[in-house]
Amino acid sequence: MFIKDFFINLFIFTFLVSSTIFIQVFVMKSNQFIEKIYGAIIAVILMVFSFKYMGFYYDLRVVPLIFSFVYFGRTAGWITLLSILIMRIIYMDGYCGPYVVTLLGTGIIFTIFRTYFKNLHPFKASFLYLICYVAMIRLVGGFFIPAVISNILYIQSLLFMSLGLLSGLFLMEAYQKLYSLTEELFKMNQKLKRSKQELKDTVHELQGGIFKFIKVDTHFIHTMCDGQFYYQNGFYSEQVVGKSLRTIDSSIIPPHLVPELLKYYVQAWEGNEVIFEIPWPDDETIALIALRPIKRNGKVIEVVGSAIDITERKKVESELQETKELLESFVNNNADAIVISDREGHILQVNKAFETIFGWSIQEIIGKKLPSVPSFLMDESIEIVRNILSGKSTITRLETIRQRKNGDLIDVSITVSPVLDVRGNIMALSAICRDISERKQAEKERQQLYQQLQESELKYRVLFEQAADAVYVVELDKNRTPTQFIEVNAIGCERFHLSRDEILSTPFSDLVSKDSPLIKRLIEKIKNGEDSFTLQDEYVFPTGKKITTEFSIRVFKLNGKEVFLSISRDITERIKTEELLRKSEKLAVVGQLATAIAHEIKNPLTAMKGFMQLLKTGENKTNHLYIDIVSSEIDRIESITNEFMAIAKPQAVKIQPNDISMLMNQVVMLLEPQALMNNVQMKTEVMSTIPMIHCEGNQLKQVFINILKNAIESMPTGGEIVIQIDRADNNQINIRFIDQGCGIPRERIPYLGEPFYSIKEDGIGLGLMICYKIIEMHQGKIWIESEVNKGTTIDVTLPICKL
């Protein structure tokens, strides 16, 4: 019964191992998950079919445990070990403590063996693990099992497990060999398939064409036809394979080519290699056909042919022939001397131009060594040849001197280069010599001209840089819109308060004021096609500087680009000068007019005034009212005439020190009645101690009277006039008049003081003009500031009397 159960367990173990191997080989390939649980599954099944003998359970569970560690690693081993442990505790009865200790100790030892003896052969490793396992059983079992029984169990277990282990090892190794053979066979089949496919693809993608034929009776039958040569011409394998030359469609092989091809086919079948060219498949394409017989036992069994399109090659050969002819023509007919020499410098060949330039005939020069090199340049020429032969330089270009047959020296330009053979070795040297004597003479003349041009350019550059006006050169685009400054002088840089590099690197639109009327007019005129014009207007720079400028514009081409040259002149001072000249002319006219009017009016006016006085002495008192009115108007006319006279000619003035405060008090007292009538209060403020000033008192009073009268008349509804007298600095005093009148528009202030210019309806425009003239005569100045409906402030500065 014991032996029967033993063989049953062994059979189950063998069946399970064989089944698993069969599944992995023929059903599915190796799987890591199956490998890890493989031993656990078999061990559990074996424990289910275990048998009991002498109170102990017998089965081959340890064999899959050993195989798991040996073949599949530590993880698979411990999975199998834990499965055995769980099955032992749950499924089998009896005291399991010693076995658990044995099994865990065995697992630890197996893990150590697997870690440090993993390269050991499976046979050796399996029996090492078995001995370790049996030793653990004996060691642990010695404490719980009697010695007699222990020896019997030990021998039986060792034989039982050894037989199972041998069976399993044979199966596993057989599986390994079978799996290896299967894999190798599979790989060989795959490789063979790939090779066949690669061969087929290679033949198919071959730029030429391959075909084969055999002889059946008297016909040559094609057995193969493939390659891009056929497909590119619209032919396919099925149109040729299985057919003879005579039965192939005429669109593939024209009938007139069949006899010629048959002749070559016959020669190849007789065992000769045949190569020929033929215009096929059309007259414009040249095909190179090669026929090579395949022999077996001295007899031709088939012929392999190849077809290559050599049309381009034939064209290249033709072009090479033409190039050769052109090259020979170039050498023989070149105006430059062409010399070919050997590596030592001996002349091998020259052209006709060499005879013309140097004077030697071709027959005289052949074989001579560097005949045209002067003795003082021989070392230099030899060094050039050495450098080319050693590979330090390939092509050498230089301008030097060479010698004619008669000894004359000439300037030449030489290009020396190596002549290479097919392997890239230097076999000769070629030199191209050009007579540049005339060019050298022209270069000297050109150098002189260039030097003159440089001097001229330097002069113009100095003029450009030292110009008193700002000069700009600006590039225009296709639409004649300014895009970029390309040149500017120092004055132009100063205007923008930028460096030259900053101006040249900044776009035109970013540098100039886009809202400037001057720039808008400039761009408009250029776009309208005007090439030369002048503009004059006020321009405000980004720095806030404001000038009146005169732009002179000239549009022209510079290096193929359209540009404009602008010369900007600051005419601010000129405008002021012109304005002063206009004022002077007005004053001159006023003076002449005043003289004429005063002369013509003075005498009649005196007579009228005298007769009016006589009439007033009469007794008719009813006429006195009218006489007073006429006398008042005559006085007014006389006053106007006196003002004209003051303008017309200088008056004798008496300059002496005066107290300005006293003069001002006198004027205020004089005008106070008129001020009270207009509801105006006048207030005088002396800010500090005021020194004496040199002046003509009456004239200054006239100035103060005119200013105060204008202030009073500007306040018809009343108000206050403040007069402030203070020292402006150590050399001047300042008299300030502040009123609360209607004010003066800002744009009219610059014209105040001009003859006949007045902002009052009944004014004649001479009062302020006289004030300006009197203060100017006293070396002082008048400033007027005003705001409409808020009042006017007039500052009069006068120099202090110097003791």
C-alpha positions in Angstrom: 0.0 0.0 0.0 2.9 2.4 0.8 4.6 1.9 -2.6 1.3 2.2 -4.4 0.5 5.5 -2.8 4.0 6.7 -3.4 3.8 6.0 -7.2 0.3 7.6 -7.3 1.7 10.8 -5.8 4.7 10.6 -8.1 2.4 10.2 -11.1 0.3 13.2 -10.1 3.4 15.3 -9.6 4.8 14.2 -13.1 1.4 14.8 -14.7 1.0 18.3 -13.2 4.6 19.3 -14.2 4.2 17.9 -17.7 0.8 19.6 -18.2 2.2 23.0 -17.1 5.1 22.6 -19.5 2.8 21.6 -22.3 0.6 24.7 -21.7 3.5 27.1 -21.6 5.1 25.6 -24.8 2.1 25.0 -27.0 -0.7 27.1 -25.6 0.8 30.3 -24.3 4.3 31.6 -23.8 6.1 32.1 -20.5 4.3 34.4 -18.1 5.8 35.8 -14.9 2.7 35.5 -12.9 2.2 31.8 -13.8 5.8 31.1 -13.0 5.4 32.6 -9.5 2.3 30.6 -8.6 3.4 27.5 -10.5 5.1 25.7 -7.6 2.4 26.7 -5.1 -0.4 25.2 -7.2 1.4 21.9 -7.7 2.4 21.7 -4.0 -1.2 22.3 -2.8 -2.6 19.6 -5.2 0.1 17.1 -4.1 -0.8 17.8 -0.5 -4.5 17.0 -1.3 -3.4 13.6 -2.6 -0.9 12.9 0.2 -1.1 9.6 2.1 -0.5 8.8 5.8 2.0 6.2 6.9 3.2 5.5 10.5 1.3 8.6 11.6 3.0 10.9 9.1 1.8 12.5 5.8 3.8 11.6 2.7 3.8 13.6 -0.6 6.2 15.4 -2.9 5.4 19.0 -1.8 9.0 19.8 -1.2 9.9 19.2 -4.9 7.8 22.1 -6.3 9.2 24.2 -3.4 12.8 23.5 -4.4 11.9 24.1 -8.1 10.3 27.4 -7.3 13.5 28.6 -5.6 15.9 27.1 -8.2 14.1 28.0 -11.4 11.8 31.0 -10.6 13.5 32.9 -7.8 12.9 33.9 -4.2 9.4 35.4 -4.6 8.0 32.3 -6.3 9.8 30.1 -3.6 8.2 32.0 -0.7 4.7 31.9 -2.4 5.1 28.1 -2.6 6.4 27.9 1.0 3.5 29.9 2.4 1.0 27.9 0.4 2.4 24.7 1.9 2.3 26.2 5.4 -1.3 27.3 5.1 -2.3 24.0 3.6 -0.6 22.1 6.4 -2.3 24.1 9.1 -5.8 24.1 7.6 -6.0 20.8 5.7 -4.0 18.2 7.7 -4.5 17.2 11.3 -1.9 16.5 13.9 0.6 18.6 15.8 2.2 20.9 13.1 4.6 23.0 15.2 7.8 21.2 14.4 6.9 21.2 10.7 6.2 24.9 10.7 9.6 25.5 12.3 11.3 23.2 9.8 9.6 24.8 6.8 10.4 28.4 7.9 14.0 27.5 8.6 14.2 25.8 5.2 12.8 28.9 3.5 15.4 31.2 5.1 18.2 28.9 4.1 16.8 28.5 0.5 16.7 32.3 0.3 20.3 32.6 1.3 21.3 29.9 -1.2 19.3 31.6 -4.0 21.0 34.9 -3.2 24.6 33.7 -3.1 24.5 30.5 -5.3 22.2 31.8 -8.0 24.6 30.7 -10.8 24.8 27.1 -9.6 23.6 24.5 -12.1 20.0 23.4 -11.5 21.0 19.7 -10.8 23.5 20.7 -8.2 21.3 23.4 -6.7 18.2 21.1 -6.5 20.1 18.3 -4.5 21.8 20.9 -2.3 18.4 22.3 -1.4 17.1 18.7 -0.9 19.9 17.8 1.5 19.3 21.1 3.4 15.6 20.3 3.7 16.2 16.7 4.9 18.8 17.9 7.3 16.3 20.4 8.8 13.7 17.6 9.2 16.2 15.4 10.9 17.4 18.3 13.1 14.0 19.4 14.2 12.4 15.9 14.2 15.1 14.6 16.6 13.5 16.4 19.4 10.0 15.0 18.8 10.4 11.6 17.0 12.0 8.4 18.5 15.4 7.6 16.9 14.3 4.2 15.3 11.3 5.7 13.7 13.3 8.8 12.7 15.9 6.8 10.9 13.3 4.8 8.9 11.4 8.0 8.0 14.6 9.8 7.1 15.6 7.0 4.6 12.1 6.7 3.1 11.7 10.5 2.8 15.1 10.9 1.2 14.4 8.1 -1.4 10.9 9.3 -2.0 11.9 13.0 -2.5 15.0 12.1 -4.5 13.0 10.1 -7.0 10.4 12.9 -7.3 13.2 15.5 -7.6 14.9 13.5 -10.4 11.7 13.1 -12.3 11.0 16.8 -12.0 14.5 17.8 -13.0 14.3 15.6 -16.1 11.0 17.2 -17.1 12.1 20.8 -16.3 15.4 20.4 -18.2 13.6 18.7 -21.1 11.2 21.7 -21.0 14.1 24.1 -21.1 15.7 22.3 -24.0 12.4 22.0 -25.9 11.5 25.7 -25.2 15.0 26.7 -26.4 14.7 24.6 -29.6 11.2 25.9 -30.2 12.4 29.5 -29.8 15.4 29.0 -32.0 13.2 27.4 -34.7 10.7 30.1 -34.5 13.4 32.8 -34.8 15.0 31.0 -37.8 11.6 30.8 -39.5 11.0 34.5 -38.9 14.5 35.3 -40.1 14.0 33.2 -43.2 10.8 35.0 -43.9 12.3 38.4 -43.4 15.3 37.5 -45.6 12.9 36.3 -48.4 10.9 39.5 -48.0 14.0 41.7 -47.9 15.3 39.9 -51.0 12.0 40.4 -52.8 11.8 44.0 -51.7 15.4 44.6 -52.7 14.8 43.2 -56.1 11.5 45.1 -56.3 13.2 48.4 -55.3 16.2 47.9 -57.5 16.7 50.9 -59.7 17.5 48.6 -62.6 15.6 45.5 -63.6 16.3 41.7 -63.2 14.8 39.0 -65.4 15.4 35.3 -66.0 14.6 32.9 -68.8 14.9 29.3 -69.7 14.7 27.5 -73.0 11.7 25.2 -73.6 12.0 23.5 -77.0 12.9 26.4 -79.3 11.4 29.2 -77.1 12.9 31.3 -74.5 10.4 31.5 -71.6 10.8 34.3 -69.0 10.5 33.0 -65.4 11.1 36.2 -63.6 10.8 40.0 -64.2 11.1 42.6 -61.4 12.7 45.9 -60.6 11.9 49.6 -60.7 13.2 49.9 -64.3 10.2 48.1 -65.5 7.7 49.7 -63.2 8.9 53.2 -64.0 8.2 52.5 -67.7 4.8 51.0 -67.0 5.6 47.3 -67.3 4.6 44.7 -64.7 5.9 41.2 -63.9 2.7 39.4 -65.0 3.0 40.9 -68.5 6.4 39.1 -69.0 6.6 36.0 -66.8 5.6 32.8 -68.6 5.9 34.4 -72.1 8.6 34.2 -74.8 10.0 37.1 -76.7 7.6 36.7 -79.6 4.5 36.5 -77.4 5.3 39.5 -75.1 3.0 42.4 -76.0 4.5 44.7 -78.7 4.1 47.7 -76.4 6.7 46.2 -74.1 9.2 44.8 -76.7 8.7 46.4 -80.2 8.8 43.8 -83.0 11.8 45.3 -84.7 13.9 44.5 -81.5 12.9 40.8 -81.2 15.4 39.5 -83.8 18.3 41.4 -82.2 17.3 40.2 -78.7 17.0 36.6 -79.9 20.5 36.7 -81.2 21.8 37.8 -77.7 19.6 35.2 -76.0 21.0 32.4 -78.1 24.6 33.5 -77.3 23.8 33.5 -73.6 22.2 30.1 -73.7 25.4 28.8 -75.4 27.2 29.8 -72.2 28.6 33.2 -73.1 28.2 36.3 -71.0 26.6 39.0 -73.2 26.5 42.8 -72.6 24.9 45.1 -75.0 23.2 48.5 -75.3 19.8 48.9 -76.9 17.3 51.7 -77.3 14.5 50.3 -75.1 11.7 50.7 -74.2 11.7 53.8 -76.5 14.1 55.4 -78.8 15.0 58.1 -76.3 16.0 55.6 -73.5 19.2 53.7 -73.7 19.3 50.4 -71.7 22.4 48.4 -70.8 21.5 44.7 -70.9 23.7 42.0 -69.3 23.0 38.3 -69.7 24.8 35.8 -67.5 24.2 32.0 -67.9 23.7 29.8 -64.8 25.3 26.4 -65.3 24.9 23.1 -63.4 27.3 20.2 -64.3 28.6 22.3 -67.2 25.1 22.8 -68.7 23.2 26.0 -68.8 20.0 25.7 -66.8 18.8 29.3 -66.9 20.0 32.8 -67.8 19.9 35.8 -65.5 19.6 39.2 -67.1 19.9 42.7 -65.8 18.7 45.9 -67.3 20.0 49.4 -66.4 18.9 52.7 -67.7 22.1 54.4 -68.9 20.5 57.3 -70.7 21.8 59.8 -68.2 25.2 58.2 -68.2 25.3 58.5 -72.0 24.3 62.1 -71.7 27.1 62.6 -69.1 29.6 60.9 -71.4 28.5 63.2 -74.2 28.7 66.2 -72.0 32.2 65.1 -70.8 33.3 64.9 -74.3 31.9 68.4 -75.0 33.5 69.6 -71.8 36.9 68.2 -72.9 36.6 70.0 -76.2 35.6 73.2 -74.5 38.4 72.9 -72.0 40.9 72.4 -74.8 39.4 75.4 -76.7 39.6 77.4 -73.4 43.2 76.6 -72.9 44.3 77.2 -76.4 42.3 80.4 -77.0 42.6 81.9 -73.5 44.1 85.4 -73.4 45.9 84.4 -70.2 49.0 82.3 -70.2 48.3 78.8 -69.0 51.3 76.7 -67.9 51.3 73.0 -66.7 54.5 71.8 -65.0 55.6 68.6 -63.2 56.2 68.5 -59.5 59.8 69.8 -59.9 58.6 72.8 -62.0 59.6 71.6 -65.5 57.2 72.9 -68.2 55.0 70.2 -69.6 52.5 72.3 -71.6 51.8 75.9 -72.4 49.2 77.6 -74.6 49.5 80.2 -77.3 49.0 83.1 -75.0 52.2 82.2 -73.2 54.1 82.7 -76.4 52.5 86.1 -76.9 53.1 87.3 -73.3 56.5 85.9 -72.5 58.1 85.5 -76.0 59.1 81.8 -75.9 57.7 79.4 -78.4 56.1 76.2 -77.2 59.0 74.1 -78.5 61.6 76.3 -76.7 59.9 76.3 -73.4 59.0 72.6 -72.9 61.2 70.9 -70.3 62.7 74.1 -68.8 62.4 74.8 -65.1 60.6 78.0 -64.1 62.0 79.9 -67.0 59.9 83.1 -66.5 60.8 83.5 -62.8 63.5 86.2 -62.1 66.4 85.1 -60.1 65.6 87.4 -57.2 62.1 85.7 -56.9 63.2 82.1 -57.4 63.3 81.2 -53.7 59.8 82.6 -53.2 58.4 80.6 -56.2 60.0 77.3 -55.0 58.5 77.9 -51.5 55.0 78.3 -53.1 55.5 75.0 -55.0 56.6 73.2 -51.8 53.6 74.5 -49.9 51.2 73.1 -52.5 52.9 69.8 -52.8 52.9 69.4 -48.9 49.2 70.2 -48.7 49.7 73.5 -46.7 47.8 75.3 -49.4 45.7 74.2 -52.3 45.3 77.3 -54.5 47.7 80.2 -54.3 46.9 83.6 -55.8 49.4 86.4 -55.9 50.5 89.4 -57.8 54.2 89.4 -58.6 56.8 90.1 -61.3 57.8 87.7 -64.1 60.5 87.9 -66.8 60.1 87.8 -70.6 62.5 86.1 -73.0 64.2 89.4 -73.8 64.7 90.1 -70.0 61.9 92.7 -69.6 60.0 92.5 -66.3 56.2 92.7 -66.3 53.6 92.7 -63.5 51.5 89.6 -63.5 48.6 88.0 -61.5 49.2 84.2 -61.0 46.9 81.5 -59.8 48.8 78.2 -59.0 46.8 75.1 -58.3 47.5 71.3 -58.1 46.4 68.8 -60.8 45.2 65.6 -59.0 44.9 62.0 -60.3 41.9 59.8 -59.5 43.3 58.9 -56.1 43.7 62.6 -55.1 47.5 62.6 -55.4 49.2 65.7 -56.9 50.6 64.7 -60.3 51.3 68.2 -61.7 50.9 71.9 -61.2 48.9 74.4 -63.3 49.4 78.2 -63.4 47.3 80.9 -65.0 49.3 84.1 -65.6 47.7 87.4 -66.6 49.6 90.5 -67.7 48.4 93.3 -65.3 50.9 96.0 -66.3 48.2 98.2 -67.6 46.0 97.5 -64.6 48.9 98.4 -62.3 49.3 101.7 -64.1 45.6 102.3 -63.9 45.6 101.5 -60.2 48.3 104.1 -59.6 46.2 106.7 -61.4 43.2 105.5 -59.5 45.1 105.7 -56.2 46.0 109.3 -56.9 42.3 110.0 -57.8 41.2 108.2 -54.7 43.5 110.3 -52.6 42.2 113.5 -54.2 38.6 112.2 -53.5 39.5 111.6 -49.9 40.9 115.1 -49.5 37.8 116.4 -51.2 35.6 114.3 -49.0 37.5 115.5 -45.9 36.9 119.1 -47.0 33.2 118.5 -47.5 33.1 116.6 -44.1 34.7 119.6 -42.4 32.1 121.9 -44.1 29.3 119.5 -43.0 30.4 119.2 -39.4 31.4 122.9 -39.0 28.3 124.3 -40.6 26.5 126.9 -38.5 23.2 125.4 -39.5 21.8 122.0 -38.6 22.1 119.5 -41.5 20.2 116.3 -41.7 20.1 113.5 -44.3 16.9 111.4 -44.0 16.0 108.2 -45.9 12.6 107.9 -47.7 10.6 104.6 -48.3 8.8 103.7 -51.4 5.9 106.0 -50.5 8.3 108.9 -50.0 7.7 108.8 -46.3 10.7 109.7 -44.0 11.9 106.6 -42.2 15.4 107.0 -40.7 18.1 109.6 -40.2 21.3 108.5 -42.0 23.5 111.5 -41.3 23.4 114.5 -39.0 26.0 117.2 -38.1 27.0 118.5 -34.6 24.5 121.4 -34.7 21.7 118.9 -35.5 22.6 116.7 -32.5 22.7 119.8 -30.3 19.2 120.8 -31.4 17.8 117.4 -30.3 20.1 117.2 -27.3 21.1 113.7 -28.4 24.3 112.0 -29.6 24.8 111.2 -33.3 24.4 107.4 -32.6 21.2 108.0 -30.8 19.7 110.0 -33.6 20.8 107.5 -36.3 19.4 104.6 -34.4 16.0 106.2 -33.7 13.2 106.1 -36.3 12.3 109.5 -37.9 8.7 109.2 -36.6 9.8 108.7 -33.0 12.3 111.6 -33.0 10.3 114.4 -34.6 7.1 115.9 -33.3 4.1 114.3 -35.2 1.9 117.3 -34.4 4.3 119.9 -35.7 2.7 121.9 -38.6 6.2 122.3 -40.1 6.8 118.5 -40.3 3.3 117.9 -41.7 3.9 120.4 -44.4 7.3 118.9 -45.1 6.0 115.4 -45.5 3.1 116.5 -47.6 5.3 118.4 -50.1 7.7 115.5 -50.5 4.8 113.0 -51.1 3.4 115.5 -53.6 6.6 115.1 -55.6 8.3 118.4 -54.8 12.1 117.8 -54.8 13.3 121.3 -53.8 11.5 123.8 -51.5 11.9 126.0 -48.4 9.7 126.1 -45.3 9.6 128.6 -42.5 7.8 128.0 -39.2 8.1 127.6 -35.5 9.3 124.2 -34.2 9.3 122.8 -30.7 11.9 120.1 -29.9 11.3 117.2 -27.5 13.4 119.0 -25.0 10.9 121.9 -25.0 13.2 124.2 -26.9 11.3 126.4 -29.3 12.9 128.1 -32.3 11.8 129.7 -35.5 13.5 127.7 -38.3 13.9 127.9 -42.0 14.0 124.5 -43.7 15.7 124.1 -47.1 14.8 120.7 -48.6 16.4 118.9 -51.5 15.3 115.3 -52.5 17.8 113.2 -54.5 19.1 109.6 -54.9 21.9 108.3 -52.7 23.3 104.8 -53.2 20.1 103.8 -55.0 17.9 105.0 -52.2 15.8 108.2 -52.2 16.8 110.6 -49.4 16.3 114.3 -48.6 18.9 116.8 -47.4 17.6 119.3 -44.9 19.4 122.5 -43.9 17.7 123.9 -40.8 18.6 127.5 -39.9 17.6 129.1 -36.7 16.1 132.4 -37.7 14.6 133.3 -34.3 17.1 136.2 -33.9 16.7 137.3 -37.5 12.9 137.5 -37.0 13.4 139.6 -33.9 15.8 141.8 -35.8 13.4 142.2 -38.7 10.6 143.0 -36.2 12.8 145.7 -34.7 13.6 147.0 -38.2 9.8 147.2 -38.9 9.3 149.0 -35.6 12.1 151.4 -36.5 10.6 152.0 -39.9 7.3 152.7 -38.2 8.9 155.1 -35.8 10.7 156.9 -38.6 7.4 157.2 -40.5 5.7 158.4 -37.3 8.5 160.9 -36.8 8.3 162.3 -40.3 4.5 162.4 -40.1 4.6 164.0 -36.6 7.0 166.7 -37.9 4.8 167.4 -40.8 1.6 167.5 -38.8 3.1 169.5 -36.0 4.5 172.1 -38.4 1.3 172.4 -40.3 -0.9 172.6 -37.2 1.2 174.6 -34.8 0.9 178.0 -36.4 -2.9 177.9 -37.2 -3.5 176.5 -33.7 -1.6 179.4 -32.1 -3.7 181.9 -34.0 -6.9 180.1 -33.1 -6.0 180.0 -29.5 -5.1 183.8 -29.4 -8.3 184.8 -31.1 -10.3 182.7 -28.7 -8.7 184.5 -25.8 -9.7 187.8 -27.4 -13.3 186.7 -27.9 -13.4 185.7 -24.3 -12.6 189.2 -23.2 -15.7 190.4 -24.9 -18.8 191.3 -22.9 -21.1 188.7 -24.5 -21.2 186.2 -21.7 -23.5 183.8 -23.6 -20.6 182.9 -25.9 -18.2 182.1 -23.0 -19.6 178.6 -22.7 -18.9 177.8 -26.4 -15.5 179.6 -26.2 -14.5 177.4 -23.3 -15.5 174.2 -25.2 -13.5 175.3 -28.2 -10.5 176.3 -26.1 -10.7 172.8 -24.4 -10.6 171.1 -27.8 -7.8 173.3 -29.0 -5.8 172.4 -25.8 -6.5 168.7 -26.6 -5.2 169.2 -30.2 -2.2 171.0 -28.8 -1.5 168.1 -26.4 -1.6 165.6 -29.3 0.6 167.9 -31.3 3.1 168.0 -28.5 3.2 164.2 -28.3 3.9 164.1 -32.0 6.7 166.6 -31.4 8.1 164.4 -28.7 8.2 161.5 -31.1 9.5 163.5 -34.0 12.7 164.9 -32.4 14.7 164.5 -29.3 14.0 166.9 -26.6 16.5 168.5 -24.4 16.3 166.6 -21.1 17.8 167.4 -17.7 19.1 164.2 -16.1 19.6 164.5 -12.4 19.1 162.4 -9.2 15.5 162.1 -8.2 13.5 160.4 -5.5 11.2 158.0 -7.2 8.8 157.8 -4.3 8.3 161.6 -4.4 7.7 161.6 -8.1 5.2 158.8 -7.7 3.4 160.7 -4.9 3.1 163.7 -7.1 1.6 161.7 -9.9 -0.9 160.0 -7.5 -2.0 163.4 -6.2 -2.5 164.6 -9.7 -4.6 161.7 -10.8 -6.5 161.2 -7.6 -9.5 163.4 -8.6 -9.9 161.3 -11.8 -9.6 158.1 -9.8 -12.2 159.2 -7.3 -14.6 160.1 -10.2 -14.2 156.5 -11.5 -14.5 154.9 -8.0 -10.9 153.8 -8.1 -8.5 153.8 -5.1 -4.8 154.1 -5.6 -2.5 152.6 -2.9 1.3 153.1 -2.9 3.6 150.6 -1.1 7.3 151.3 -0.7 8.8 148.0 0.2 12.2 149.1 1.3 14.6 152.1 1.4 14.8 153.3 -2.2 17.9 155.1 -3.3 18.0 158.0 -5.7 17.9 157.4 -9.5 19.2 159.4 -12.4 16.3 160.5 -14.5 14.4 163.3 -16.1 11.5 163.7 -13.6 8.9 165.1 -15.9 9.4 162.3 -18.4 9.0 159.6 -15.8 5.9 161.4 -14.5 4.6 161.2 -18.0 5.2 157.4 -18.1 3.5 156.9 -14.7 0.6 159.1 -15.7 0.0 157.1 -18.9 0.2 153.8 -17.1 -2.1 154.9 -14.3 -4.6 156.6 -16.7 -4.8 153.3 -18.7 -5.3 151.4 -15.4 -8.1 153.8 -14.3 -9.8 153.6 -17.7 -9.7 149.8 -17.6 -11.9 149.8 -14.4 -15.1 151.5 -15.4 -16.9 150.0 -12.4 -14.2 150.9 -9.9 -11.5 148.9 -8.1 -8.0 149.3 -6.6 -4.6 150.1 -8.1 -1.6 149.0 -6.1 1.8 150.6 -6.8 4.7 148.7 -5.3 8.2 150.2 -5.3 11.1 147.9 -4.3 14.7 147.1 -5.1 15.0 144.4 -7.7 18.7 143.9 -6.9 21.7 146.0 -6.0 21.7 147.8 -9.3 18.0 148.3 -10.1 14.6 149.2 -8.6 11.3 147.9 -9.7 8.0 149.9 -9.9 5.0 147.5 -10.2 1.4 148.7 -11.2 -1.3 146.2 -10.3 -4.9 146.9 -11.4 -8.2 144.9 -11.4 -9.3 146.0 -14.8 -10.6 144.2 -17.8 -7.2 142.9 -18.8 -5.5 142.5 -22.2 -5.8 139.4 -24.4 -2.5 137.4 -24.4 -2.0 137.4 -28.1 -2.2 141.3 -28.2 0.5 141.9 -25.5 3.5 141.5 -28.0 2.2 144.4 -30.1 1.8 146.9 -27.3 4.1 149.9 -27.8 3.9 149.8 -31.5 2.9 153.1 -33.2 -0.9 153.6 -33.6 -1.6 150.3 -32.0 -4.2 150.7 -29.2 -6.7 148.4 -27.5 -9.0 151.4 -26.6 -11.7 152.6 -29.0 -10.7 156.2 -28.9 -6.9 155.6 -28.4 -4.4 156.7 -31.0 -1.7 154.2 -30.0 1.1 156.7 -29.1 0.9 156.8 -25.2 2.6 153.4 -24.6 5.0 153.9 -27.4 6.2 157.1 -25.7 6.4 155.2 -22.4 8.6 152.5 -24.0 10.8 155.2 -25.6 11.2 157.2 -22.3 12.1 154.0 -20.2 14.4 152.8 -22.9 16.2 156.2 -22.9 16.6 155.7 -19.1 18.2 152.3 -19.7 15.2 150.5 -18.2 12.6 148.0 -19.3 8.9 147.5 -19.2 7.2 144.1 -18.8 3.4 143.6 -19.1 1.5 140.6 -17.8 -2.3 140.4 -18.1 -5.3 138.1 -17.9 -8.7 139.0 -19.3 -11.2 139.9 -16.7 -8.6 139.6 -13.9 -6.3 142.6 -14.3 -2.9 143.7 -15.6 0.5 143.9 -13.9 3.1 146.3 -15.4 6.7 146.2 -14.1 9.1 149.1 -14.8 12.8 148.6 -13.9 15.2 151.5 -13.7 18.9 151.6 -12.8 20.0 152.9 -9.4 22.1 156.1 -9.3 25.8 155.1 -8.9 27.8 157.6 -6.8 
